[in-house]
Amino acid sequence: MALLPRYVEGHNLLAGKSVLITAAAGAGIGFAAARKCVEEGCRAITISDIHEGRTAKSVEALKALGGTQQVFGRVANVVVEEQVQALVDDAEAQMGGVDVLINNAGLGGTRALVDMTDEEWNRVMDITLNGTMRMLRAMMRKMLPRNAGVIVNNASVLGWRAQPEQCHYAAAKAGVMALTRCAAMEAAPHGVRINAVSPSLAMHEFLKKTTPVDLLAALEAKEAFGRAAEVWEIANVMVFLASDYASYMTGEIVSVSSQHA
């Protein structure tokens, strides 16, 4: 069995910064990123999710960490433009401006293309690609005029690599990569950076519930470390991209993966 890495403690990488994260309730990458941002000294954080109860619990869990008491939560669905605008406007008002957006909302699934319905295709596209675009657009409208800000999108190695029964998700994530690169070129003259992480396999409870055990085992076997990433390992790279240590990086897609070539 592969050895798990030691959890990396905070190093104050986000001191003085405010952060907004989508799909950040529960046990996935979004909440792991929120926790890391608090541990890295952010002055304020707003998390959003579509689940009201889970969002409230996640807010309380972040407050219990200490460090920052400015922790806000809002129920928002990234497929609804009005909710996206309300989320961004609230976060801006409550935190005195958003310094960092982590675009984490996305939806996967397993379905052969020949069996896929338009509804299944469109749902993955609307949440994963269009939702990322809506948040990106709304936040750029705030960041560009003040010539400051960082956005980190969540892509996937499936945007590069082929896998059966993943046509919708892979196409959406490839779109997130292209969106990241092009938006970054529009934002660069204003001093705003936009990058993305590209995880291969990050283990969390929702993935375990929705993915067959034999498929997870096969995917883990492709990883050099013989295991999936811990969600906080993905969050670590998100925080790096959000921090001033990545000041010369924009339009980049950073693979967070140990998959064999």
C-alpha positions, 0 to 999 in steps of 0.5 A, a space after each residue: 500500500 502506498 504511503 500517504 504524505 505528511 500534511 503540509 502546514 501553512 506558511 502564510 502565503 495568502 496573508 492579507 488576501 481575500 478569497 472566493 471559492 465555488 463548490 467548497 462545501 463537503 469533503 472535496 477539493 473545494 473545501 480542502 482549498 478553503 481550509 488551506 487558504 485559511 491556514 495560509 493566512 487569508 484575511 477573509 474567505 467566502 465559500 459557495 455551494 448548491 447545498 445549504 446545509 453543507 455550506 453552513 457546516 463548512 463555514 463553521 468548520 472553517 471558523 473553528 480553524 481560527 486565523 480568520 473570523 471573516 468566513 462567509 457562505 452563500 448558496 449559489 448555482 454556477 449555471 444561473 447567471 443571476 446567482 453568479 452575479 449575486 455571489 460575486 457582488 456579495 463577496 465583493 461587498 462583504 470582504 472589501 473586494 475579492 483578491 483571489 477566485 478559485 473556480 472549483 465547480 464542476 460535474 463529471 460522470 461515466 457514459 459511453 458517447 453512443 449512449 449519452 443523451 443531449 441532457 447528460 452532455 449539456 449538464 456537464 458542459 453547463 456546470 463544468 465549462 459554462 459555470 467556470 466561464 460565468 464566474 470568470 467573466 463576473 470576477 474579471 469585470 471586478 478585477 480588471 478595473 482595479 488592476 489586481 487579482 488572481 483566478 485559479 480554475 480547476 481543469 483535469 488531465 482528461 483535457 489532455 489524455 483519452 479515457 473511455 466514457 469521459 467524452 463530455 467531461 474531457 471536452 468540458 475540461 479541455 474547454 476550461 484549459 482553453 478558456 484559461 489561456 485566452 482569458 489570461 491574455 485578456 487579463 494580463 495587461 491589467 495585472 490580473 493572473 489566470 491559471 489552472 490546475 489539472 489533477 489526474 485523480 484526487 480521492 474524496 467521498 463523492 468520487 467513491 460513491 459515484 465511481 465503481 471500485 474496480 475503475 478507481 483501482 485501475 486509475 490508481 494503478 496508473 499513478 506513479 505513487 500507486 495512489 490517488 492524490 489527497 484533496 489537499 495536495 491539489 489545494 496546495 498547488 491552487 494556493 501556490 498559484 494564488 500566491 505571490 510566488 507565482 507572480 510570473 505565471 499566467 495562462 498556465 495549466 499546471 498538471 497535479 499528477 503522477 500518471 505514467 506518460 
